[in-house]
Amino acid sequence: MMSLRLKIVIAAVALSLSTFAVFGDAFFMGLGLPSGSGRIVTAAVLFVAGVIWFMWSSASARKTAKDVAGRRAKD
């Protein structure tokens, strides 16, 4: 189960990324980058966050499976 704090953090990150995806173009166009750069950066950040989340959850699932197998051996 996720704690309330973690849910709030995830919601805040999601809101900030969606705001950046919508309004980030103005920032990047001011730097001389082409239109659509805000969405590209947002997509890259979401991709990296997804990979990190997948790796973390896979490690957590492996640990849980190992713990369960250890308990079965003791029973």
DAFEN-V502038 format. One record per pair of residues at least 4 apart in sequence whose ideal C-beta (glycine too) atoms are under 8 Angstrom apart, sorted by sequence separation. I is the first residue (numbers start at 1). GAP is how many residues later the second one is. If there is no record, write none. Layout:
I&GAP / I&GAP
This chain:
2&4 / 3&4 / 4&4 / 5&4 / 6&4 / 7&4 / 8&4 / 9&4 / 10&4 / 11&4 / 12&4 / 13&4 / 14&4 / 15&4 / 16&4 / 17&4 / 18&4 / 19&4 / 20&4 / 23&4 / 24&4 / 25&4 / 26&4 / 27&4 / 29&4 / 33&4 / 36&4 / 37&4 / 38&4 / 39&4 / 40&4 / 41&4 / 42&4 / 43&4 / 44&4 / 45&4 / 46&4 / 47&4 / 48&4 / 49&4 / 50&4 / 51&4 / 52&4 / 53&4 / 54&4 / 55&4 / 56&4 / 57&4 / 58&4 / 59&4 / 60&4 / 61&4 / 62&4 / 63&4 / 64&4 / 65&4 / 66&4 / 67&4 / 68&4 / 69&4 / 70&4 / 71&4 / 2&5 / 28&5 / 29&5 / 29&6 / 2&8 / 29&8 / 28&9 / 25&10 / 28&10 / 25&11 / 27&11 / 25&12 / 26&12 / 24&13 / 25&13 / 28&13 / 24&14 / 25&14 / 23&15 / 24&15 / 22&16 / 21&17 / 24&17 / 20&18 / 21&18 / 24&18 / 20&21 / 21&21 / 20&22 / 18&24 / 17&25 / 17&28 / 17&29
